[in-house]
Amino acid sequence: MIFVNKKEDDDVLFERFHGNSFLGFALFLKSLSDKNQSLLVHGRSLLTYETKISFNVFKSFTIDMGKCIESGLQWGVFNDKSAETFMNNIIYNLTRHHYTDYKIHGRIYGLDLGSIREIDHLLEAYLSKYSGFQKYLMPIKSSSVSKLKLRRLRKRISNKFNYSKST
């Protein structure tokens, strides 16, 4: 992605987003706010290629992304509805999978990120204002590890069966 930003804003932005996993995304959002034209960004949120994860995915997609979304709202890049949709997509496409894995294994990507209680508190503190929190994360929170393992097994079997039916 190529974008133009105002260089005079860089120091302020680097200070504001120091240590933020999504510094590049914040710079992109700021560049959009400086344009007199609208831009529609659409598609599956955060479609990425496999990579080695070495950061705290819960902190990144709560605190760090939350700061980007708040700034996008402040800069007029997002309205409330698009910010809600964006965060609900993150909850649905990423956080629910991360949370399930962490609850089952106590680790994710080989990382111990704290107790499940700490993760619960972080998710609730930063994501509870989004409808996706109640819809997707609360059922995981209230489920036992064995129930989550069973759901995952059913899903894998269903996916294999559906795949073999289509080929």
TIRO-2110 file (N, C-alpha, C; in Angstrom, 1 decimal):
// TIRO-2110
0.8, -1.2, 0.0, N, 1, A
0.0, 0.0, 0.0, CA, 1, A
0.9, 1.2, 0.0, C, 1, A
0.6, 2.2, -0.8, N, 2, A
1.3, 3.4, -0.9, CA, 2, A
0.4, 4.5, -0.4, C, 2, A
0.9, 5.4, 0.5, N, 3, A
0.1, 6.5, 0.9, CA, 3, A
1.1, 7.7, 1.2, C, 3, A
0.5, 8.9, 1.2, N, 4, A
1.3, 10.1, 1.4, CA, 4, A
0.8, 10.6, 2.8, C, 4, A
1.8, 10.9, 3.6, N, 5, A
1.4, 11.5, 4.9, CA, 5, A
2.2, 12.9, 5.0, C, 5, A
1.7, 13.7, 5.9, N, 6, A
2.3, 15.0, 6.2, CA, 6, A
3.5, 14.7, 7.1, C, 6, A
4.7, 15.0, 6.6, N, 7, A
5.9, 14.7, 7.4, CA, 7, A
6.0, 15.5, 8.7, C, 7, A
5.3, 16.7, 8.7, N, 8, A
5.3, 17.5, 9.9, CA, 8, A
4.5, 16.8, 11.1, C, 8, A
3.7, 15.9, 10.7, N, 9, A
2.9, 15.1, 11.8, CA, 9, A
3.7, 13.9, 12.3, C, 9, A
4.8, 13.5, 11.7, N, 10, A
5.4, 12.3, 12.0, CA, 10, A
5.9, 12.2, 13.5, C, 10, A
6.5, 13.2, 14.0, N, 11, A
7.0, 13.2, 15.4, CA, 11, A
5.9, 13.0, 16.4, C, 11, A
4.8, 13.7, 16.1, N, 12, A
3.6, 13.6, 17.0, CA, 12, A
3.0, 12.2, 16.9, C, 12, A
2.9, 11.6, 15.7, N, 13, A
2.4, 10.3, 15.5, CA, 13, A
3.3, 9.2, 16.1, C, 13, A
4.6, 9.4, 15.9, N, 14, A
5.5, 8.4, 16.5, CA, 14, A
5.5, 8.4, 18.0, C, 14, A
5.3, 9.6, 18.6, N, 15, A
5.2, 9.6, 20.0, CA, 15, A
3.9, 9.0, 20.5, C, 15, A
2.8, 9.4, 19.8, N, 16, A
1.4, 8.9, 20.2, CA, 16, A
1.3, 7.4, 20.1, C, 16, A
1.9, 6.8, 19.1, N, 17, A
1.8, 5.4, 18.8, CA, 17, A
3.1, 4.6, 19.1, C, 17, A
3.9, 5.2, 20.0, N, 18, A
5.2, 4.5, 20.4, CA, 18, A
4.8, 3.1, 21.0, C, 18, A
5.5, 2.1, 20.5, N, 19, A
5.2, 0.7, 21.0, CA, 19, A
3.9, 0.1, 20.5, C, 19, A
3.2, 0.8, 19.6, N, 20, A
1.9, 0.2, 19.1, CA, 20, A
2.2, -0.7, 18.0, C, 20, A
1.6, -1.9, 18.0, N, 21, A
1.8, -2.9, 17.0, CA, 21, A
1.3, -2.4, 15.6, C, 21, A
0.4, -1.5, 15.6, N, 22, A
-0.2, -1.0, 14.4, CA, 22, A
0.2, 0.4, 14.0, C, 22, A
1.5, 0.8, 14.3, N, 23, A
2.0, 2.1, 13.9, CA, 23, A
1.7, 2.4, 12.4, C, 23, A
2.0, 1.4, 11.5, N, 24, A
1.8, 1.6, 10.1, CA, 24, A
0.4, 1.8, 9.7, C, 24, A
-0.5, 1.1, 10.4, N, 25, A
-2.0, 1.3, 10.2, CA, 25, A
-2.4, 2.7, 10.7, C, 25, A
-1.8, 3.2, 11.8, N, 26, A
-2.1, 4.5, 12.3, CA, 26, A
-1.6, 5.6, 11.3, C, 26, A
-0.4, 5.4, 10.7, N, 27, A
0.1, 6.4, 9.8, CA, 27, A
-0.8, 6.4, 8.5, C, 27, A
-1.3, 5.2, 8.1, N, 28, A
-2.2, 5.1, 7.0, CA, 28, A
-3.5, 5.9, 7.2, C, 28, A
-4.1, 5.6, 8.4, N, 29, A
-5.3, 6.3, 8.8, CA, 29, A
-5.1, 7.8, 8.8, C, 29, A
-4.0, 8.3, 9.3, N, 30, A
-3.8, 9.7, 9.4, CA, 30, A
-3.6, 10.3, 8.0, C, 30, A
-3.0, 9.5, 7.1, N, 31, A
-2.9, 10.0, 5.7, CA, 31, A
-4.2, 10.1, 5.0, C, 31, A
-5.2, 9.2, 5.4, N, 32, A
-6.5, 9.3, 4.8, CA, 32, A
-7.2, 10.6, 5.3, C, 32, A
-7.0, 10.9, 6.5, N, 33, A
-7.7, 12.1, 7.1, CA, 33, A
-7.2, 13.4, 6.5, C, 33, A
-6.0, 13.4, 5.9, N, 34, A
-5.5, 14.6, 5.3, CA, 34, A
-5.9, 14.8, 3.8, C, 34, A
-6.7, 13.9, 3.3, N, 35, A
-7.2, 14.0, 1.9, CA, 35, A
-8.6, 14.6, 1.8, C, 35, A
-8.8, 15.3, 0.8, N, 36, A
-10.1, 15.9, 0.6, CA, 36, A
-11.1, 15.0, -0.3, C, 36, A
-10.7, 13.8, -0.4, N, 37, A
-11.5, 12.9, -1.1, CA, 37, A
-11.9, 11.7, -0.3, C, 37, A
-12.9, 11.0, -0.6, N, 38, A
-13.3, 9.8, 0.2, CA, 38, A
-12.6, 8.6, -0.4, C, 38, A
-12.4, 7.6, 0.4, N, 39, A
-11.9, 6.3, -0.1, CA, 39, A
-12.6, 5.2, 0.6, C, 39, A
-13.1, 4.3, -0.2, N, 40, A
-13.8, 3.1, 0.4, CA, 40, A
-12.8, 2.0, 0.5, C, 40, A
-12.6, 1.5, 1.7, N, 41, A
-11.7, 0.3, 1.9, CA, 41, A
-12.6, -0.8, 2.3, C, 41, A
-12.6, -1.9, 1.5, N, 42, A
-13.5, -3.0, 1.8, CA, 42, A
-12.8, -4.3, 1.6, C, 42, A
-13.4, -5.3, 2.0, N, 43, A
-12.9, -6.7, 1.9, CA, 43, A
-12.7, -7.3, 3.3, C, 43, A
-12.3, -8.5, 3.3, N, 44, A
-12.1, -9.2, 4.5, CA, 44, A
-11.0, -8.5, 5.3, C, 44, A
-11.3, -8.3, 6.6, N, 45, A
-10.4, -7.5, 7.5, CA, 45, A
-9.2, -8.4, 7.8, C, 45, A
-8.1, -7.8, 7.7, N, 46, A
-6.8, -8.4, 8.1, CA, 46, A
-6.5, -9.7, 7.5, C, 46, A
-6.8, -9.9, 6.2, N, 47, A
-6.4, -11.1, 5.5, CA, 47, A
-4.9, -11.1, 5.3, C, 47, A
-4.2, -12.0, 5.9, N, 48, A
-2.7, -12.0, 6.0, CA, 48, A
-2.2, -13.3, 5.5, C, 48, A
-0.9, -13.4, 5.4, N, 49, A
-0.1, -14.6, 5.1, CA, 49, A
0.4, -15.1, 6.4, C, 49, A
0.7, -16.4, 6.5, N, 50, A
1.2, -17.0, 7.6, CA, 50, A
2.6, -16.3, 8.0, C, 50, A
2.8, -16.1, 9.2, N, 51, A
4.0, -15.5, 9.7, CA, 51, A
4.3, -16.0, 11.1, C, 51, A
5.4, -15.8, 11.6, N, 52, A
5.8, -16.1, 13.0, CA, 52, A
5.2, -15.0, 13.9, C, 52, A
4.4, -15.4, 14.8, N, 53, A
3.8, -14.4, 15.7, CA, 53, A
4.7, -14.3, 17.0, C, 53, A
5.2, -13.2, 17.3, N, 54, A
6.0, -13.0, 18.4, CA, 54, A
5.6, -11.9, 19.4, C, 54, A
4.3, -11.5, 19.2, N, 55, A
3.8, -10.4, 20.0, CA, 55, A
2.5, -10.9, 20.7, C, 55, A
2.0, -10.1, 21.7, N, 56, A
0.8, -10.4, 22.4, CA, 56, A
-0.4, -10.1, 21.6, C, 56, A
-1.0, -11.1, 20.9, N, 57, A
-2.1, -10.8, 20.0, CA, 57, A
-3.3, -10.2, 20.8, C, 57, A
-3.5, -10.5, 22.1, N, 58, A
-4.6, -9.9, 22.8, CA, 58, A
-4.4, -8.4, 23.0, C, 58, A
-3.2, -8.0, 23.4, N, 59, A
-2.8, -6.6, 23.6, CA, 59, A
-2.9, -5.9, 22.3, C, 59, A
-2.4, -6.5, 21.2, N, 60, A
-2.4, -5.8, 19.9, CA, 60, A
-3.8, -5.5, 19.4, C, 60, A
-4.7, -6.5, 19.5, N, 61, A
-6.0, -6.3, 18.9, CA, 61, A
-7.0, -5.7, 19.9, C, 61, A
-6.6, -5.3, 21.1, N, 62, A
-7.4, -4.6, 22.0, CA, 62, A
-6.9, -3.2, 22.2, C, 62, A
-5.8, -3.1, 22.9, N, 63, A
-5.2, -1.8, 23.3, CA, 63, A
-4.7, -1.0, 22.0, C, 63, A
-3.8, -1.7, 21.3, N, 64, A
-3.2, -1.0, 20.1, CA, 64, A
-4.2, -0.7, 19.0, C, 64, A
-5.0, -1.7, 18.6, N, 65, A
-6.0, -1.4, 17.6, CA, 65, A
-7.0, -0.4, 18.1, C, 65, A
-7.4, -0.5, 19.3, N, 66, A
-8.4, 0.4, 19.9, CA, 66, A
-7.9, 1.9, 19.8, C, 66, A
-6.6, 2.1, 20.0, N, 67, A
-6.0, 3.4, 19.9, CA, 67, A
-6.1, 3.9, 18.5, C, 67, A
-5.9, 3.0, 17.5, N, 68, A
-6.0, 3.3, 16.1, CA, 68, A
-7.4, 3.7, 15.7, C, 68, A
-8.3, 2.9, 16.2, N, 69, A
-9.7, 3.2, 15.9, CA, 69, A
-10.2, 4.5, 16.5, C, 69, A
-9.8, 4.7, 17.7, N, 70, A
-10.2, 6.0, 18.4, CA, 70, A
-9.6, 7.2, 17.6, C, 70, A
-8.4, 7.1, 17.1, N, 71, A
-7.7, 8.1, 16.3, CA, 71, A
-8.4, 8.3, 15.0, C, 71, A
-8.8, 7.1, 14.4, N, 72, A
-9.5, 7.2, 13.1, CA, 72, A
-10.8, 7.9, 13.2, C, 72, A
-11.5, 7.7, 14.4, N, 73, A
-12.8, 8.4, 14.6, CA, 73, A
-12.5, 9.9, 14.8, C, 73, A
-11.5, 10.2, 15.6, N, 74, A
-11.1, 11.6, 15.9, CA, 74, A
-10.7, 12.3, 14.6, C, 74, A
-10.0, 11.7, 13.7, N, 75, A
-9.5, 12.3, 12.4, CA, 75, A
-10.6, 12.2, 11.3, C, 75, A
-11.8, 11.7, 11.6, N, 76, A
-12.8, 11.6, 10.6, CA, 76, A
-12.7, 10.6, 9.5, C, 76, A
-11.8, 9.6, 9.8, N, 77, A
-11.6, 8.5, 8.8, CA, 77, A
-12.8, 7.5, 9.0, C, 77, A
-13.2, 7.2, 10.2, N, 78, A
-14.3, 6.3, 10.5, CA, 78, A
-15.4, 7.1, 11.1, C, 78, A
-16.6, 6.6, 10.8, N, 79, A
-17.8, 7.0, 11.6, CA, 79, A
-18.0, 5.9, 12.7, C, 79, A
-18.9, 6.1, 13.6, N, 80, A
-19.2, 5.1, 14.6, CA, 80, A
-19.5, 3.7, 14.1, C, 80, A
-20.4, 3.7, 13.1, N, 81, A
-20.8, 2.5, 12.5, CA, 81, A
-19.7, 1.7, 11.8, C, 81, A
-18.9, 2.4, 11.1, N, 82, A
-17.8, 1.7, 10.4, CA, 82, A
-16.7, 1.2, 11.4, C, 82, A
-16.5, 2.0, 12.5, N, 83, A
-15.6, 1.5, 13.5, CA, 83, A
-16.1, 0.3, 14.2, C, 83, A
-17.4, 0.3, 14.5, N, 84, A
-18.1, -0.9, 15.1, CA, 84, A
-17.9, -2.1, 14.2, C, 84, A
-18.2, -1.9, 12.9, N, 85, A
-18.1, -3.0, 12.0, CA, 85, A
-16.7, -3.5, 11.9, C, 85, A
-15.7, -2.7, 11.8, N, 86, A
-14.3, -3.0, 11.7, CA, 86, A
-13.9, -3.9, 13.0, C, 86, A
-14.2, -3.4, 14.1, N, 87, A
-13.9, -4.1, 15.4, CA, 87, A
-14.6, -5.4, 15.5, C, 87, A
-15.9, -5.5, 15.1, N, 88, A
-16.6, -6.7, 15.1, CA, 88, A
-16.0, -7.8, 14.2, C, 88, A
-15.5, -7.3, 13.0, N, 89, A
-14.8, -8.2, 12.1, CA, 89, A
-13.5, -8.8, 12.7, C, 89, A
-12.8, -7.9, 13.5, N, 90, A
-11.6, -8.4, 14.1, CA, 90, A
-12.0, -9.4, 15.2, C, 90, A
-13.0, -9.1, 16.0, N, 91, A
-13.5, -10.1, 17.0, CA, 91, A
-13.9, -11.4, 16.4, C, 91, A
-14.7, -11.4, 15.3, N, 92, A
-15.1, -12.6, 14.6, CA, 92, A
-14.0, -13.4, 13.9, C, 92, A
-13.2, -12.7, 13.1, N, 93, A
-12.2, -13.3, 12.3, CA, 93, A
-10.9, -13.7, 13.0, C, 93, A
-10.6, -13.0, 14.1, N, 94, A
-9.3, -13.2, 14.8, CA, 94, A
-9.5, -13.6, 16.3, C, 94, A
-10.0, -12.6, 17.0, N, 95, A
-10.0, -12.7, 18.4, CA, 95, A
-10.7, -14.0, 19.0, C, 95, A
-11.8, -14.3, 18.4, N, 96, A
-12.5, -15.5, 18.9, CA, 96, A
-11.7, -16.8, 18.7, C, 96, A
-10.9, -16.9, 17.6, N, 97, A
-10.0, -18.0, 17.4, CA, 97, A
-8.8, -18.0, 18.3, C, 97, A
-8.3, -16.8, 18.5, N, 98, A
-7.1, -16.7, 19.5, CA, 98, A
-7.6, -17.0, 20.9, C, 98, A
-8.7, -16.5, 21.2, N, 99, A
-9.3, -16.7, 22.6, CA, 99, A
-9.6, -18.2, 22.8, C, 99, A
-10.2, -18.9, 21.9, N, 100, A
-10.5, -20.3, 22.0, CA, 100, A
-9.2, -21.1, 22.1, C, 100, A
-8.2, -20.8, 21.3, N, 101, A
-6.9, -21.5, 21.4, CA, 101, A
-6.3, -21.3, 22.7, C, 101, A
-6.3, -20.1, 23.2, N, 102, A
-5.6, -19.8, 24.5, CA, 102, A
-6.3, -20.4, 25.6, C, 102, A
-7.6, -20.5, 25.6, N, 103, A
-8.4, -21.1, 26.6, CA, 103, A
-8.2, -22.6, 26.6, C, 103, A
-8.0, -23.2, 25.5, N, 104, A
-7.8, -24.7, 25.4, CA, 104, A
-6.4, -25.0, 25.8, C, 104, A
-5.4, -24.3, 25.3, N, 105, A
-4.0, -24.7, 25.4, CA, 105, A
-3.2, -23.9, 26.5, C, 105, A
-3.7, -22.7, 26.9, N, 106, A
-3.0, -21.9, 27.8, CA, 106, A
-1.8, -21.2, 27.2, C, 106, A
-1.7, -21.3, 25.9, N, 107, A
-0.6, -20.6, 25.1, CA, 107, A
-1.2, -20.4, 23.7, C, 107, A
-0.6, -19.5, 23.0, N, 108, A
-0.9, -19.2, 21.6, CA, 108, A
0.3, -18.9, 20.9, C, 108, A
0.6, -19.5, 19.7, N, 109, A
1.8, -19.3, 19.0, CA, 109, A
3.0, -19.6, 19.8, C, 109, A
2.9, -20.5, 20.8, N, 110, A
4.0, -20.8, 21.7, CA, 110, A
4.2, -19.8, 22.8, C, 110, A
3.4, -18.8, 22.9, N, 111, A
3.6, -17.8, 23.9, CA, 111, A
2.6, -17.9, 25.1, C, 111, A
3.1, -17.8, 26.3, N, 112, A
2.3, -17.7, 27.5, CA, 112, A
2.0, -16.2, 27.7, C, 112, A
0.8, -15.8, 27.6, N, 113, A
0.5, -14.3, 27.6, CA, 113, A
-0.2, -13.9, 29.0, C, 113, A
-0.2, -14.8, 29.9, N, 114, A
-0.8, -14.6, 31.2, CA, 114, A
-1.9, -15.5, 31.5, C, 114, A
-2.6, -15.3, 32.6, N, 115, A
-3.7, -16.2, 33.0, CA, 115, A
-4.9, -15.9, 32.1, C, 115, A
-5.8, -16.9, 32.0, N, 116, A
-7.0, -16.7, 31.3, CA, 116, A
-7.8, -15.6, 31.9, C, 116, A
-7.7, -15.5, 33.2, N, 117, A
-8.4, -14.4, 33.9, CA, 117, A
-7.9, -13.0, 33.5, C, 117, A
-6.6, -12.9, 33.3, N, 118, A
-6.0, -11.6, 32.8, CA, 118, A
-6.5, -11.4, 31.4, C, 118, A
-6.5, -12.4, 30.5, N, 119, A
-7.0, -12.2, 29.2, CA, 119, A
-8.4, -11.8, 29.2, C, 119, A
-9.3, -12.5, 30.0, N, 120, A
-10.7, -12.1, 30.1, CA, 120, A
-10.8, -10.6, 30.5, C, 120, A
-10.1, -10.2, 31.4, N, 121, A
-10.1, -8.8, 31.9, CA, 121, A
-9.8, -7.8, 30.7, C, 121, A
-8.7, -8.2, 30.0, N, 122, A
-8.2, -7.3, 28.9, CA, 122, A
-9.3, -7.3, 27.8, C, 122, A
-9.9, -8.4, 27.4, N, 123, A
-10.9, -8.4, 26.4, CA, 123, A
-12.1, -7.6, 26.8, C, 123, A
-12.5, -7.9, 28.0, N, 124, A
-13.7, -7.1, 28.5, CA, 124, A
-13.5, -5.6, 28.6, C, 124, A
-12.3, -5.3, 29.1, N, 125, A
-12.0, -3.8, 29.2, CA, 125, A
-12.0, -3.1, 27.9, C, 125, A
-11.6, -3.7, 26.8, N, 126, A
-11.4, -3.0, 25.6, CA, 126, A
-12.4, -3.4, 24.5, C, 126, A
-13.1, -4.5, 24.6, N, 127, A
-14.0, -5.0, 23.6, CA, 127, A
-15.4, -5.1, 23.9, C, 127, A
-15.8, -5.0, 25.2, N, 128, A
-17.2, -5.2, 25.7, CA, 128, A
-18.2, -4.2, 25.1, C, 128, A
-17.7, -3.1, 24.6, N, 129, A
-18.6, -2.1, 24.0, CA, 129, A
-19.1, -2.5, 22.6, C, 129, A
-18.4, -3.5, 22.0, N, 130, A
-18.8, -4.0, 20.7, CA, 130, A
-19.7, -5.2, 20.7, C, 130, A
-20.7, -5.2, 19.8, N, 131, A
-21.7, -6.3, 19.9, CA, 131, A
-21.1, -7.6, 19.7, C, 131, A
-20.0, -7.7, 18.9, N, 132, A
-19.3, -9.0, 18.7, CA, 132, A
-18.7, -9.6, 20.0, C, 132, A
-18.5, -8.8, 21.0, N, 133, A
-18.0, -9.3, 22.3, CA, 133, A
-19.0, -10.2, 22.9, C, 133, A
-20.3, -9.7, 23.0, N, 134, A
-21.3, -10.5, 23.6, CA, 134, A
-21.6, -11.7, 22.7, C, 134, A
-21.7, -11.5, 21.4, N, 135, A
-22.1, -12.6, 20.4, CA, 135, A
-21.1, -13.7, 20.3, C, 135, A
-19.8, -13.3, 20.2, N, 136, A
-18.7, -14.3, 19.9, CA, 136, A
-17.8, -14.7, 21.1, C, 136, A
-17.5, -13.7, 21.9, N, 137, A
-16.5, -14.0, 23.0, CA, 137, A
-17.1, -14.5, 24.3, C, 137, A
-18.3, -14.0, 24.6, N, 138, A
-18.9, -14.4, 25.9, CA, 138, A
-19.3, -15.9, 25.9, C, 138, A
-19.8, -16.5, 24.7, N, 139, A
-20.0, -17.9, 24.7, CA, 139, A
-18.7, -18.7, 25.0, C, 139, A
-17.6, -18.2, 24.5, N, 140, A
-16.3, -18.9, 24.7, CA, 140, A
-15.9, -18.8, 26.2, C, 140, A
-16.1, -17.6, 26.7, N, 141, A
-15.8, -17.4, 28.1, CA, 141, A
-16.5, -18.3, 29.0, C, 141, A
-17.8, -18.5, 28.7, N, 142, A
-18.7, -19.3, 29.6, CA, 142, A
-18.6, -20.8, 29.3, C, 142, A
-17.8, -21.2, 28.3, N, 143, A
-17.7, -22.6, 28.0, CA, 143, A
-16.5, -23.3, 28.7, C, 143, A
-16.6, -24.5, 29.0, N, 144, A
-15.5, -25.3, 29.6, CA, 144, A
-14.5, -25.6, 28.5, C, 144, A
-13.3, -26.0, 28.9, N, 145, A
-12.3, -26.3, 27.9, CA, 145, A
-12.7, -27.6, 27.2, C, 145, A
-13.3, -28.6, 27.8, N, 146, A
-13.7, -29.8, 27.1, CA, 146, A
-14.8, -29.5, 26.1, C, 146, A
-15.7, -28.6, 26.4, N, 147, A
-16.8, -28.2, 25.5, CA, 147, A
-16.2, -27.5, 24.3, C, 147, A
-15.2, -26.6, 24.5, N, 148, A
-14.5, -25.9, 23.4, CA, 148, A
-13.7, -26.9, 22.5, C, 148, A
-13.1, -27.9, 23.1, N, 149, A
-12.4, -29.0, 22.3, CA, 149, A
-13.4, -29.8, 21.5, C, 149, A
-14.5, -30.1, 22.1, N, 150, A
-15.6, -30.8, 21.3, CA, 150, A
-16.1, -30.0, 20.2, C, 150, A
-16.4, -28.7, 20.4, N, 151, A
-16.8, -27.9, 19.3, CA, 151, A
-15.8, -27.8, 18.1, C, 151, A
-14.5, -27.7, 18.5, N, 152, A
-13.5, -27.6, 17.5, CA, 152, A
-13.4, -28.9, 16.7, C, 152, A
-13.5, -30.0, 17.4, N, 153, A
-13.4, -31.3, 16.8, CA, 153, A
-14.6, -31.5, 15.8, C, 153, A
-15.8, -31.1, 16.2, N, 154, A
-17.0, -31.2, 15.4, CA, 154, A
-16.8, -30.3, 14.1, C, 154, A
-16.2, -29.1, 14.3, N, 155, A
-16.0, -28.2, 13.2, CA, 155, A
-15.0, -28.8, 12.2, C, 155, A
-13.9, -29.4, 12.7, N, 156, A
-12.9, -30.0, 11.8, CA, 156, A
-13.5, -31.2, 11.0, C, 156, A
-14.3, -32.0, 11.7, N, 157, A
-14.9, -33.1, 11.0, CA, 157, A
-15.9, -32.6, 10.0, C, 157, A
-16.7, -31.6, 10.3, N, 158, A
-17.6, -31.0, 9.4, CA, 158, A
-16.9, -30.5, 8.2, C, 158, A
-15.8, -29.7, 8.4, N, 159, A
-15.0, -29.2, 7.3, CA, 159, A
-14.4, -30.2, 6.4, C, 159, A
-13.9, -31.3, 7.0, N, 160, A
-13.4, -32.4, 6.2, CA, 160, A
-14.5, -33.1, 5.4, C, 160, A
-15.6, -33.3, 6.0, N, 161, A
-16.7, -33.9, 5.3, CA, 161, A
-17.2, -33.0, 4.1, C, 161, A
-17.4, -31.8, 4.4, N, 162, A
-17.8, -30.8, 3.3, CA, 162, A
-16.8, -30.7, 2.2, C, 162, A
-15.5, -30.7, 2.6, N, 163, A
-14.5, -30.7, 1.6, CA, 163, A
-14.5, -31.9, 0.7, C, 163, A
-14.6, -33.1, 1.3, N, 164, A
-14.6, -34.3, 0.5, CA, 164, A
-15.8, -34.4, -0.4, C, 164, A
-16.9, -33.8, 0.1, N, 165, A
-18.2, -33.8, -0.7, CA, 165, A
-18.1, -33.0, -1.9, C, 165, A
-17.3, -31.9, -1.8, N, 166, A
-17.2, -30.9, -2.9, CA, 166, A
-16.2, -31.4, -4.0, C, 166, A
-15.3, -32.3, -3.7, N, 167, A
-14.3, -32.7, -4.6, CA, 167, A
-14.7, -34.0, -5.4, C, 167, A
END
